[in-house]
Amino acid sequence: MNEAIDNKCSRCLGSTCCTYTTEALGTMRSKADFDHLLWQVSHAGVEAYKDEDGWYLLIRGRCEHLLPNGACNIYATRPQVCRDYTNDWCEFDAPAEAGFQLHFTDHQSLLAYCRKRFKSWDGANHKK
């Protein structure tokens, strides 16, 4: 492996990749899909974004196993998802947000999008 890539984690002071999780949302088409997403982003630390691969839920929260220096306290027994993670490209290279086509950090920003996407958003089921 490239020495520069191997050492990215040791040079990343914020351990950015260990301060949030993401979950693929699948295809977002219906008003019901977005109504549910509105509920999700109404919670502290929960955001949504769309990039070239699709829609994702982003949940901000620092991993409980990070040491103050950013190292992993359970590195030898870390979960498989951590073992599978590659830092070939990571947020040390560029912030993930740079690839977001859409990004909603709260209810209001997503609601504004819903009202544009669905002209009838504020109809019978969605009062202003």
C-alpha positions in Angstrom: 0.0 0.0 0.0 1.0 3.6 -0.5 2.7 5.0 2.6 0.9 8.3 2.2 -2.5 6.5 2.2 -1.5 4.3 5.2 -0.7 7.4 7.2 -3.8 9.5 6.4 -5.6 8.4 9.6 -2.6 9.4 11.7 -2.5 12.8 10.0 -6.3 13.5 10.4 -6.7 15.4 13.6 -10.5 15.4 13.6 -11.1 11.7 12.9 -13.9 13.0 10.7 -15.0 9.6 9.4 -15.6 8.5 13.0 -17.9 11.4 13.8 -21.0 10.3 11.8 -22.7 7.4 10.1 -24.6 7.2 6.9 -27.4 4.9 5.8 -28.6 4.5 2.2 -32.3 5.5 1.8 -33.0 3.9 -1.5 -35.1 5.6 -4.1 -36.9 8.7 -2.9 -39.9 9.4 -5.1 -43.2 9.7 -3.2 -44.5 12.4 -0.9 -44.7 9.6 1.8 -40.9 9.0 1.3 -40.2 12.7 1.9 -42.7 13.0 4.7 -40.9 10.3 6.6 -37.5 12.0 5.8 -38.9 15.2 7.2 -39.6 13.4 10.5 -36.0 12.0 10.5 -34.3 15.3 9.9 -36.4 16.9 12.6 -34.1 15.2 15.1 -30.8 16.7 16.4 -27.8 15.5 14.5 -29.8 13.9 11.7 -29.4 15.2 8.1 -30.1 14.0 4.6 -28.2 14.3 1.4 -28.2 13.2 -2.2 -25.0 12.5 -4.2 -24.3 10.7 -7.4 -25.0 7.4 -5.7 -28.4 8.3 -4.3 -30.1 9.5 -1.1 -28.5 9.0 2.3 -29.3 9.7 5.9 -26.4 11.3 7.8 -26.3 10.9 11.5 -23.8 13.0 13.3 -22.3 11.4 16.4 -18.8 10.8 17.5 -17.8 7.1 18.0 -17.6 6.3 21.6 -14.3 4.4 21.0 -12.3 7.4 19.8 -9.6 8.4 22.1 -8.8 12.1 22.7 -5.9 11.8 20.1 -8.3 10.4 17.5 -7.1 6.8 17.7 -9.5 3.9 18.1 -9.6 2.4 21.6 -10.8 -1.0 20.2 -8.8 -1.1 17.0 -7.9 -4.8 17.4 -11.6 -5.8 17.9 -13.3 -3.0 15.9 -16.5 -3.9 14.0 -16.3 -5.3 10.5 -17.6 -2.1 8.9 -14.6 -0.3 10.4 -12.2 -3.1 9.1 -13.7 -2.8 5.6 -13.4 1.0 5.5 -10.7 2.2 3.0 -9.2 5.6 3.2 -8.1 5.5 -0.5 -10.4 8.6 -0.6 -11.6 10.1 2.6 -12.4 13.4 4.1 -8.7 14.1 4.7 -8.6 14.6 0.9 -11.8 16.7 0.6 -15.0 17.2 2.6 -17.8 14.7 1.8 -20.1 17.7 1.4 -18.2 18.7 -1.8 -19.9 15.8 -3.5 -23.4 16.5 -2.2 -25.9 17.4 -4.9 -28.5 18.2 -2.3 -28.0 18.6 1.5 -30.7 19.1 4.2 -29.6 19.8 7.7 -33.0 20.4 9.2 -36.7 20.3 8.7 -37.1 23.7 7.2 -34.6 23.2 4.4 -36.1 19.9 3.5 -39.6 21.2 3.7 -38.7 24.0 1.2 -37.4 21.4 -1.2 -40.5 19.3 -0.8 -42.7 22.3 -1.6 -40.8 22.9 -4.8 -40.6 19.2 -5.8 -44.3 18.5 -5.1 -46.5 21.4 -6.2 -49.4 20.0 -4.1 -47.3 19.5 -1.0 -49.4 21.7 1.2 -52.6 19.9 0.1 -55.0 18.0 2.3 -52.3 16.0 4.1 -49.8 18.8 4.5 -51.1 22.0 6.0 -48.8 25.1 6.0 
